[in-house]
Amino acid sequence: MPSFTVPVALHTPSHSGVGDLLSYASDRPLAPGTLVRVPLGAREVLGVVWDAEDATGELPEGASLRAIAGVLDGVAPLDRPWRRMVAFAARYYQRALGEVALSALPPQLRDLGPAQLARRLRRPVPAAEHGDDAIQNIALSPEQESARAQISSNPGPFLLFGSTGSGKTEVYLRCVQEALESLEGLEADDRNGIPAQALVMVPEINLTPQLEERFTARFAPRFGRQAVVSLHSGMTHPQRLKSWLAAHSGTARIVLGTRMAVFASLPGLRLIVVDEEHDPSYKQQEGARYSARDLAIWRGREQGAKVILGSATPSLESWHASRPPTPEDPGGGRYLRLHMPSRIGSSIGAGALARVRRVDMNQQPRRTVFSAPLLAAITERVARGEQSMVLLNRRGYAPVLHCVDCGWKSDCPHCSAHQVFHKTDRTLRCHHCGYTVRVPRHCPTCGSADIHPMGRGTEQLEEQLATLLRNVVRPDGQAARVARIDADTTKAKGALEAQLAQVHAGEVDVLVGTQMIAKGHDFRRITLVAAVQPDGALFSSDFRAPERLFALLMQAAGRAGRDAAYVAAQGTRSEMWVQTWHPQHAVYEALRQHDYEAFAARQLKEREEAAMPPFAYQALVRADARTQDVAQGFLTGATAAAHAAQLPGLPDGTVILFPPVPLTIQRVANVERAQMLLESSSRTTLQRFLAAWQPVLQATRAQPEHKGLVRWLVDVDPLVI
């Protein structure tokens, strides 16, 4: 008969009130971190045995425990540092412990029983390769060597502030090498048989293939090809499980991945690298809305691993956290800032950052898409055999179709947004709910045939450029070739890799795309980058919009002139063109000088005066309902209940609750959305309030007047207000 009571973390329904841990009976003691199959209602689900000291509450008198259905003995228990990180993430981001724990595991692992997993683990696994070849390093520049030495001799965390093209990746490679070799001189007993491991994160899936290729080429001769694995949502479930098991067992020495990789089980973790740390993609926008960058910092501290945040345009939070000591602020920030301002090869006079040229669109003819100076510059580059890149962060052909006679617009019937016109397949497509219809031949309202696209997307730019450059000839006598890379052209498996290969091979003269081409890619022949319509973010209600625009344009400018030898051979200088209606705006002035430091100083001063992050801490509570009245009513009721209960931070005003408002796009898929902002000067006070407010929110939802509420959620440290 089962004689042991075991606390288990399960993914229970959101806001179910079931609790973080459920107790089960076991016929033998099970170590915390053990994976088990347990009954939950009529289902059998995966759970993680948790630490007994975290279990709360007693079994009601007369109640009996259900028995554990099976133990996944083939997988070693998840270690205590991993469990502590999951518990912290659940607590900080106001989610259930089991939800975070189970979401962090590979989907296929959640579906396998003990017998199925045992069969899978019995499949032949290629023998681990261990080469004797030395790692072939390239010589570091003085700036790179200085950064490497600082990382080697200090505990960190580090902010590696390096210009685009300054060689940050080579510094990562060297630091990873040092981390992997850090335990090799110790006896197996001294390191518990676990080899040193490193985690390297990038913001987007499309950046992982080139990174994996580079890391494999560097480390496979020494550690074998199995030592480098990837983890991201673009992989199949079997692929993700294989990579996860390799990391968990220590077979994989280096894990490359997107934000989800921060939860990978890495018992031997010694180094975490977060490349392009400023990128908003590191913030999860569904479910548990965690920041992988912030969790990386926490995990590094808890697990004794060094953490490197790298960027040419750091987030203002990281920039402020890495401020050097001053007489007024002797403590400085908690990060160590390392600066690499020079591009690799700039000593030969050709690796300089792109020269920024602004085109005042007020001086151009009406409806101009490509100004005459910009078109002439692109033409010159094509004629010399160089490549250009045109950036517009809006896909599709046009944002909306419009009837000239009655004013009809292609609004989505399910969202408070327009359906985007896609000319390639003649569809109107909502980019929020996915609703798609064929383009009407006549206006649905008045029957007029005079309907036209308004605004521009990447499809239209590609078409117009192809027309404008139809008579331009490359040095080999062929016509200029224009290509487009965005979410629409890269849907098919392998499409992005094939398109990037064409660019690298010189088969494309002008590349048109969205922000997905503006960061991380090492285009060697691009010498001109143009942003044609960047002004939209200048006057956004989101206080982070200028920061995002500056980062995007700086990153885009960094795609030009990366190969100093090529630029020198061409006898030219790389350029960044910006077509704007506001050429004197402070964002463009800082961009012209490539002066991130001045831009950051100005923005931080404004943030401090307005008591905004990083000088204050925020959270959002969002409600989705069938009507806007119900959504806002729920938030208003929860606010009143919080004040009535005198929750921590309210009596003394250290937590401020702002009134609920509709989201900018308030209806998506026939669901109305509202949110309210919470703010405090103390992170601890805000966390204490949120923890106390959770049961109040659950109780408020149960009230009859809030029938029709679909869901509510808390977003801590939101990136979009």
C-alpha positions in Angstrom: 0.0 0.0 0.0 1.3 3.6 -0.8 2.8 5.0 2.4 4.4 8.3 1.3 2.8 11.6 0.6 4.3 13.5 -2.3 3.7 17.1 -3.3 3.4 17.5 -7.0 3.3 20.6 -9.2 0.7 20.4 -12.0 -0.5 22.6 -14.8 -4.0 23.2 -13.4 -6.5 25.5 -15.1 -5.7 29.2 -14.8 -7.2 31.0 -11.7 -8.8 27.7 -10.7 -7.9 28.2 -7.1 -6.7 24.6 -6.9 -3.4 25.7 -5.4 0.2 25.4 -6.5 0.9 21.9 -5.3 -1.4 18.8 -5.0 -0.6 15.8 -2.7 -0.4 12.2 -4.1 0.4 8.9 -2.5 3.5 7.0 -3.5 4.7 3.5 -2.6 8.3 4.8 -2.3 10.0 8.1 -1.5 10.6 10.3 -4.6 13.3 12.9 -4.8 12.2 16.5 -5.5 12.4 17.2 -9.3 11.3 13.7 -10.3 8.9 13.6 -13.2 5.7 11.6 -12.6 2.4 10.8 -14.2 -0.6 11.5 -11.9 -4.4 11.4 -12.2 -6.1 14.9 -12.4 -9.9 14.6 -12.7 -10.5 12.1 -15.5 -7.1 12.7 -17.1 -3.6 11.5 -16.4 -1.0 14.3 -16.6 2.6 15.0 -16.1 3.8 16.5 -12.8 7.0 17.4 -11.1 7.6 16.3 -7.5 8.3 19.4 -5.5 10.1 20.2 -2.3 8.1 19.1 0.8 8.8 22.4 2.6 6.9 24.3 -0.1 3.8 22.2 0.4 1.1 24.0 2.5 -2.2 22.9 4.0 -3.3 19.6 5.5 -5.4 16.8 4.1 -9.1 17.2 5.2 -10.2 14.6 7.7 -11.5 11.5 6.0 -10.1 12.4 2.6 -7.8 9.9 0.8 -4.9 10.5 -1.6 -4.9 9.3 -5.2 -1.9 7.3 -6.1 0.9 8.4 -8.5 0.3 6.5 -11.8 3.9 6.2 -12.9 7.4 7.5 -12.5 9.6 8.6 -15.4 12.7 7.0 -14.0 14.6 7.4 -17.3 14.9 11.2 -16.7 17.1 12.4 -13.8 15.3 14.7 -11.3 15.3 18.4 -12.1 17.8 20.0 -9.8 17.1 22.5 -7.0 18.4 25.6 -8.9 16.0 24.8 -11.7 13.1 24.4 -9.3 14.1 27.6 -7.5 14.1 29.6 -10.8 10.6 28.2 -11.7 9.3 29.1 -8.3 10.7 32.6 -8.5 9.3 33.1 -12.0 5.8 31.9 -10.9 5.9 34.2 -7.8 7.3 37.3 -9.6 5.1 37.1 -12.7 2.0 36.2 -10.7 1.3 32.7 -12.3 0.7 29.3 -10.9 3.8 27.3 -10.0 2.7 24.2 -12.0 1.8 26.3 -15.0 5.4 27.7 -15.2 7.0 24.4 -14.4 5.2 22.3 -16.9 5.3 25.0 -19.6 9.1 25.0 -19.3 9.2 21.3 -20.2 9.2 20.0 -23.9 5.6 19.4 -25.1 6.3 15.8 -26.1 7.6 15.0 -22.6 4.3 16.2 -21.2 2.5 13.5 -23.4 4.8 10.5 -22.8 4.2 7.9 -20.1 6.9 5.9 -18.4 6.8 3.0 -20.8 6.7 5.3 -23.9 9.7 7.3 -22.6 11.6 4.2 -21.8 11.2 2.9 -25.3 12.3 6.2 -26.7 15.4 6.3 -24.4 16.3 2.8 -25.6 16.7 4.0 -29.2 20.3 3.9 -30.3 22.0 7.2 -29.6 25.1 8.1 -31.6 28.2 7.8 -29.5 29.4 11.1 -28.1 32.3 12.6 -30.1 35.3 14.0 -28.4 37.9 15.3 -30.7 41.4 16.1 -29.7 41.6 19.0 -32.1 42.4 22.4 -30.5 39.8 25.1 -30.9 40.8 27.4 -33.7 40.4 30.9 -32.5 40.9 34.1 -34.4 42.9 37.0 -33.1 41.0 39.5 -31.0 41.2 43.2 -31.4 42.4 45.2 -28.4 38.8 46.1 -27.5 37.7 42.5 -27.7 40.6 41.3 -25.6 39.9 43.9 -23.0 36.3 42.9 -22.8 37.2 39.2 -22.6 39.7 39.8 -19.8 37.2 41.9 -17.8 34.6 39.1 -18.1 37.2 36.5 -17.1 38.3 38.4 -14.0 35.1 39.8 -12.7 31.9 38.2 -11.4 29.5 40.3 -13.5 26.7 40.6 -14.7 28.2 42.4 -17.7 26.7 44.7 -20.3 28.7 44.4 -23.4 28.0 47.7 -25.2 29.5 47.1 -28.6 28.8 48.8 -31.9 27.2 46.8 -34.7 30.1 44.9 -36.4 32.4 45.3 -33.4 32.8 41.6 -32.9 30.6 40.8 -29.9 30.0 37.3 -31.2 33.7 36.5 -31.1 33.8 37.7 -27.5 30.9 35.3 -26.7 32.7 32.5 -28.4 35.9 33.1 -26.3 33.9 33.4 -23.1 32.0 30.2 -23.8 35.3 28.4 -24.5 36.6 29.5 -21.1 33.4 28.4 -19.4 33.5 25.0 -21.0 37.1 24.5 -20.0 36.6 25.8 -16.4 36.0 22.4 -14.9 38.1 20.2 -17.0 41.0 20.2 -14.6 38.8 19.0 -11.7 38.2 15.4 -10.8 34.8 14.0 -11.6 33.9 13.8 -7.8 34.7 17.5 -7.4 32.3 18.5 -10.1 29.6 15.8 -9.5 30.2 14.3 -12.9 28.6 17.3 -14.6 30.5 19.1 -17.4 30.4 22.9 -17.6 27.6 24.2 -19.9 26.7 27.5 -21.5 23.4 29.1 -22.6 23.4 31.6 -25.5 20.1 33.3 -26.3 19.1 35.3 -29.4 15.8 37.2 -29.7 14.4 35.5 -32.8 14.2 32.0 -34.3 15.7 33.2 -37.7 18.9 34.1 -36.0 19.6 30.6 -34.5 20.7 28.8 -37.7 23.7 31.1 -38.5 24.6 31.1 -34.8 24.5 27.3 -34.5 26.6 27.0 -37.6 29.2 29.3 -36.2 29.3 27.6 -32.7 29.4 24.2 -34.2 32.3 25.1 -36.5 34.2 26.4 -33.5 33.5 23.7 -30.9 32.7 20.5 -32.7 36.3 19.6 -33.4 36.9 19.7 -29.6 33.6 18.5 -28.1 31.8 16.8 -30.9 28.8 18.0 -33.0 26.4 16.7 -30.3 27.7 19.3 -27.9 25.8 22.2 -29.6 22.0 22.1 -29.6 19.2 24.5 -30.2 15.9 25.2 -28.4 13.1 27.2 -29.9 9.5 27.0 -30.9 10.2 26.5 -34.6 11.5 23.0 -33.9 9.3 19.9 -34.0 8.3 18.3 -30.7 10.7 15.4 -31.1 13.5 17.8 -31.9 12.8 19.9 -28.8 12.7 16.8 -26.6 16.0 15.5 -28.0 17.7 18.9 -27.4 16.2 19.2 -23.9 17.3 15.7 -22.9 20.8 16.4 -24.2 21.0 19.6 -22.1 19.5 18.0 -19.0 21.9 15.1 -19.1 25.0 17.2 -19.8 25.6 15.7 -23.2 24.9 19.2 -24.8 27.6 21.6 -23.6 26.1 24.6 -25.4 22.4 25.5 -25.8 21.4 28.1 -28.3 17.9 29.4 -28.2 15.2 32.0 -28.0 13.5 33.2 -24.8 12.1 29.7 -23.9 15.7 28.4 -23.5 16.1 30.4 -20.3 14.1 27.5 -18.7 16.3 24.7 -20.1 17.6 22.3 -17.5 21.3 22.9 -17.4 22.9 21.4 -14.3 26.4 22.5 -15.3 25.5 26.0 -16.2 28.5 28.4 -16.0 27.7 31.1 -18.5 24.6 32.8 -20.0 24.8 35.1 -23.0 21.8 37.3 -24.0 22.5 38.7 -27.4 20.6 41.8 -28.5 19.4 42.1 -24.9 17.3 45.2 -25.7 15.0 43.2 -28.0 11.3 43.1 -26.9 11.1 39.5 -28.1 12.7 38.4 -24.9 9.4 39.4 -23.1 6.8 36.6 -23.4 3.4 38.0 -24.4 1.1 35.1 -23.7 0.5 33.0 -20.6 3.3 33.7 -18.0 4.6 37.0 -19.3 8.2 36.6 -18.2 11.3 38.5 -19.3 13.9 35.9 -20.4 16.6 38.6 -20.0 15.7 39.4 -16.4 15.3 35.7 -15.6 18.8 35.1 -17.0 20.2 37.6 -14.6 18.4 36.0 -11.7 19.4 32.5 -12.8 23.0 33.4 -13.2 23.2 34.8 -9.7 21.4 31.8 -8.2 23.4 29.2 -10.1 26.8 30.9 -9.9 27.0 31.5 -13.7 28.3 34.6 -15.3 25.9 36.6 -17.4 26.7 38.7 -20.4 24.1 41.1 -21.9 25.1 42.3 -25.4 23.8 45.1 -27.5 24.7 48.0 -29.7 21.6 49.8 -28.3 21.0 48.5 -24.8 17.6 48.8 -23.2 17.4 51.8 -20.9 16.9 49.5 -18.0 20.2 47.7 -18.6 22.0 51.0 -19.4 20.9 52.5 -16.2 21.8 49.3 -14.3 25.3 49.5 -15.7 26.0 53.2 -14.8 29.5 53.8 -13.6 30.0 55.2 -10.0 30.0 59.0 -9.6 30.5 61.3 -6.6 26.7 61.7 -6.6 26.1 58.0 -7.0 29.1 56.2 -5.6 27.5 52.8 -5.8 26.8 53.0 -9.5 24.8 50.2 -11.2 24.8 46.5 -10.4 26.2 45.6 -13.9 29.7 46.1 -15.2 29.6 48.0 -18.5 32.2 47.0 -21.2 32.6 49.2 -24.2 33.6 48.2 -27.7 33.0 51.3 -29.9 35.1 50.3 -33.0 34.1 48.1 -35.8 36.4 45.2 -36.8 38.6 46.4 -39.6 37.9 50.1 -39.1 41.7 50.6 -38.7 42.0 50.3 -42.5 39.7 53.2 -43.0 36.7 51.2 -44.4 34.9 49.7 -41.4 33.4 53.0 -40.2 29.8 53.1 -39.1 27.3 54.0 -41.9 27.0 57.7 -42.7 23.4 58.8 -41.9 21.7 60.9 -44.5 18.3 62.4 -43.8 15.8 63.3 -46.6 13.2 66.0 -45.7 10.0 64.6 -47.2 8.5 68.1 -46.9 10.7 69.1 -49.8 9.7 66.2 -52.0 6.8 66.0 -54.5 3.5 64.8 -53.0 3.0 61.0 -52.7 6.7 60.4 -53.2 7.7 56.9 -52.0 11.4 56.9 -52.9 12.9 60.4 -53.1 15.1 61.2 -56.1 18.3 61.3 -54.1 17.7 57.9 -52.4 16.7 56.3 -55.7 19.9 57.7 -57.3 22.0 56.3 -54.5 20.4 52.8 -54.8 20.9 52.9 -58.5 24.6 53.7 -58.1 25.0 50.8 -55.7 23.4 48.4 -58.0 25.5 49.5 -60.9 28.7 48.9 -58.8 27.5 45.5 -57.8 26.8 46.4 -54.2 23.6 45.5 -52.3 21.0 47.8 -50.6 18.4 47.2 -48.0 15.1 49.0 -47.6 13.3 48.8 -44.3 9.6 49.2 -43.7 8.1 47.7 -40.6 4.7 46.9 -42.2 4.0 43.8 -44.3 1.3 43.4 -46.9 0.7 45.6 -49.9 -1.3 48.3 -48.1 -2.7 48.7 -44.5 -6.2 49.3 -45.8 -8.5 49.4 -48.9 -10.7 52.5 -49.2 -13.7 53.4 -51.3 -13.4 56.9 -52.8 -17.1 57.3 -53.2 -18.6 56.4 -49.7 -15.5 56.2 -47.5 -15.8 52.4 -46.8 -12.6 50.9 -45.4 -11.6 47.2 -45.1 -12.3 46.9 -41.4 -12.1 43.5 -39.8 -15.6 42.4 -38.7 -14.1 40.7 -35.6 -11.5 43.3 -34.5 -11.2 47.1 -34.1 -8.6 47.1 -36.8 -8.3 47.2 -40.6 -7.8 44.1 -42.8 -4.5 44.5 -44.6 -4.5 44.2 -48.4 -2.2 41.5 -49.7 -1.9 41.8 -53.5 0.1 38.6 -54.1 -2.9 36.4 -53.3 -5.6 39.0 -53.6 -6.8 38.8 -50.0 -7.7 41.1 -47.2 -6.2 39.7 -44.0 -6.5 40.7 -40.4 -3.1 40.5 -38.7 -4.7 40.2 -35.3 -7.3 37.4 -35.6 -6.3 35.9 -39.0 -9.7 36.5 -40.6 -9.2 36.4 -44.4 -11.5 37.2 -47.4 -11.0 37.7 -51.1 -10.5 41.3 -52.3 -14.0 42.6 -53.4 -14.4 43.8 -57.0 -16.8 46.5 -55.9 -17.3 48.4 -52.6 -19.4 46.2 -50.3 -21.3 49.3 -49.1 -22.1 51.4 -52.2 -21.1 49.1 -55.1 -18.5 51.5 -56.5 -15.6 50.0 -58.3 -13.4 52.9 -57.3 -11.6 51.3 -54.3 -7.9 51.9 -53.7 -5.2 50.9 -51.3 -4.2 53.5 -48.7 -0.7 53.5 -47.2 2.2 51.1 -48.1 3.6 47.8 -47.0 6.6 45.8 -48.1 4.8 44.1 -50.9 4.1 47.5 -52.5 7.7 48.7 -52.0 9.0 45.6 -53.7 6.7 46.1 -56.7 7.6 49.8 -57.0 11.3 49.3 -56.7 11.2 46.6 -59.3 9.5 49.1 -61.7 11.9 51.9 -60.8 15.0 49.8 -61.3 13.8 47.9 -64.4 16.4 49.6 -66.6 19.3 49.5 -64.1 22.0 47.0 -65.0 24.4 45.2 -62.8 28.1 44.9 -63.6 27.5 41.4 -65.1 25.0 42.9 -67.5 21.9 41.4 -65.8 18.9 43.4 -64.7 18.7 44.5 -61.1 17.0 42.0 -58.8 14.7 43.0 -55.9 13.6 40.5 -53.2 11.4 40.7 -50.1 11.8 39.1 -46.7 9.0 39.3 -44.2 6.6 37.1 -42.4 4.6 36.4 -45.6 7.5 35.2 -47.7 9.0 33.0 -45.0 6.0 30.9 -44.0 7.3 27.7 -45.7 9.8 25.6 -43.9 13.3 26.5 -45.0 12.1 29.6 -46.9 14.0 32.1 -44.8 17.3 30.1 -45.0 16.9 29.9 -48.8 16.2 33.6 -49.1 19.1 34.6 -46.9 21.4 32.3 -48.9 20.4 34.2 -52.0 21.3 37.5 -50.4 24.7 36.2 -49.1 25.4 34.8 -52.6 24.9 38.2 -54.2 21.8 37.1 -56.2 19.8 40.0 -54.7 20.6 43.6 -55.4 17.9 45.3 -53.2 16.4 43.6 -50.2 13.1 44.9 -49.0 11.8 43.7 -45.6 10.5 44.4 -42.1 12.4 44.5 -38.8 13.2 40.8 -39.2 16.1 41.7 -41.6 17.3 44.6 -39.5 19.1 42.8 -36.7 21.6 40.1 -36.2 22.3 39.2 -39.9 25.8 39.5 -41.2 25.2 40.8 -44.7 28.7 41.3 -46.2 27.8 43.2 -49.4 25.2 45.6 -48.2 26.5 49.1 -48.3 23.3 51.1 -48.2 20.3 50.9 -45.9 17.2 53.0 -46.2 14.2 53.5 -43.8 11.4 54.9 -45.9 8.6 55.6 -43.4 9.9 55.5 -39.8 8.0 58.5 -38.4 5.0 56.6 -37.1 6.8 55.8 -33.8 7.8 59.3 -33.0 4.5 60.4 -31.6 3.2 57.2 -30.1 1.4 57.2 -26.8 3.8 54.4 -25.7 6.7 56.1 -23.8 9.1 53.4 -25.1 8.4 54.1 -28.8 11.4 56.5 -29.3 13.7 53.9 -27.7 12.4 51.1 -29.9 12.7 53.3 -33.1 16.2 54.4 -32.3 17.3 50.8 -31.6 15.7 49.5 -34.8 17.3 52.2 -37.0 20.7 51.8 -35.3 20.5 48.0 -35.8 19.4 48.5 -39.4 22.3 50.9 -40.1 24.6 48.2 -38.7 23.7 45.9 -41.6 25.6 48.3 -43.9 29.4 48.1 -44.5 30.1 45.1 -42.2 32.8 43.8 -44.4 35.6 46.4 -44.2 37.7 44.7 -46.8 34.8 44.7 -49.3 34.0 48.3 -48.6 37.6 49.3 -49.1 37.8 47.4 -52.4 34.7 49.2 -53.6 36.2 52.6 -52.7 33.0 53.7 -51.1 31.4 54.3 -47.7 28.3 52.7 -46.3 25.2 54.9 -45.8 22.0 54.9 -43.9 19.2 56.9 -45.5 16.2 58.1 -43.5 13.2 59.6 -45.3 11.3 61.6 -42.7 8.9 64.5 -42.3 10.7 65.5 -39.1 14.4 65.6 -40.0 15.4 67.6 -36.9 13.8 65.3 -34.4 16.1 64.3 -31.5 15.9 60.6 -32.4 17.3 61.3 -35.9 19.9 63.8 -34.6 21.3 61.1 -32.3 21.1 58.5 -35.0 23.1 60.8 -37.4 25.9 60.9 -34.8 25.6 57.3 -33.8 25.4 58.7 -30.3 23.5 56.1 -28.3 24.9 57.5 -25.0 23.5 61.0 -25.6 20.2 59.5 -26.7 20.0 57.3 -23.6 21.0 60.2 -21.3 18.2 62.4 -22.7 15.6 59.6 -22.4 16.6 58.6 -18.9 16.3 62.2 -17.7 12.8 62.4 -19.1 11.9 59.1 -17.6 13.2 60.2 -14.2 11.3 63.4 -14.3 8.1 61.5 -15.2 8.8 58.7 -12.6 8.7 56.0 -15.3 10.8 52.8 -15.5 13.6 52.3 -14.7 12.9 54.8 -11.9 9.5 53.2 -11.1 8.0 49.8 -11.4 4.8 48.9 -13.3 2.3 46.2 -13.8 -0.8 45.9 -16.0 -4.0 44.0 -15.2 -5.9 43.2 -18.3 -9.5 41.9 -18.6 -11.0 40.3 -21.7 -14.8 40.1 -21.9 -17.7 40.0 -24.3 -18.4 43.7 -23.8 -16.2 46.6 -22.9 -18.5 47.4 -20.0 -18.0 44.0 -18.4 -14.2 44.2 -18.9 -13.9 47.7 -17.4 -16.5 46.8 -14.7 -14.4 43.9 -13.5 -11.3 46.1 -13.2 -13.2 48.9 -11.5 -14.8 46.4 -9.0 -11.4 44.8 -8.3 -9.9 48.2 -7.6 -12.7 49.1 -5.2 -12.3 45.8 -3.4 -8.5 46.4 -3.1 -9.1 49.8 -1.5 -11.8 48.4 0.8 -9.4 45.7 2.0 -6.6 48.3 2.5 -4.2 46.1 0.6 -0.4 46.8 1.1 0.7 50.0 -0.5 -2.7 51.6 -0.9 -3.1 53.3 2.5 0.2 55.1 2.2 0.0 55.7 -1.5 3.1 53.8 -2.5 1.1 51.8 -5.0 -1.0 53.8 -7.5 -3.9 52.2 -9.4 -4.9 54.1 -12.5 -8.5 53.9 -13.9 -9.2 51.1 -16.5 -9.1 52.1 -20.2 -9.7 50.2 -23.5 -6.6 48.9 -25.2 -5.5 50.7 -28.3 -6.9 47.8 -30.4 -9.8 47.2 -28.0 -11.5 44.3 -29.8 -9.8 41.2 -31.2 -11.7 38.1 -32.4 -14.9 39.6 -30.9 -13.4 39.9 -27.5 -13.3 43.3 -25.9 -10.1 44.2 -24.0 -9.4 46.7 -21.2 -6.5 47.3 -18.9 -5.4 49.3 -15.9 -1.9 50.4 -14.9 -0.3 49.9 -11.5 2.8 51.8 -10.5 5.1 52.0 -7.5 8.5 53.4 -6.6 9.3 50.1 -4.9 9.5 46.8 -6.7 9.0 44.9 -3.3 5.9 46.9 -2.4 4.3 46.3 -5.9 5.0 42.6 -5.6 3.5 42.5 -2.1 0.4 44.3 -3.4 0.0 42.0 -6.4 0.3 38.8 -4.2 -2.4 40.2 -1.9 -4.6 41.2 -4.8 -4.7 37.8 -6.4 -7.5 36.3 -4.2 -9.4 39.6 -4.5 -9.3 39.4 -8.3 -10.5 35.8 -8.1 -13.4 36.7 -5.8 -14.3 39.7 -8.0 -14.6 37.5 -11.0 -17.0 35.2 -9.3 -19.6 38.0 -8.8 -22.7 37.8 -11.0 -22.3 41.2 -12.5 -19.1 40.1 -14.1 -20.6 37.2 -16.1 -19.2 37.4 -19.6 -15.6 38.0 -18.4 -13.5 35.7 -20.6 -10.2 36.0 -18.7 -7.9 38.3 -16.7 -4.2 38.4 -16.4 -1.4 40.3 -14.8 1.6 41.6 -16.7 4.5 42.5 -14.5 7.1 44.9 -16.0 5.1 45.3 -19.2 6.9 46.5 -22.3 3.7 47.8 -24.0 1.4 50.2 -22.1 
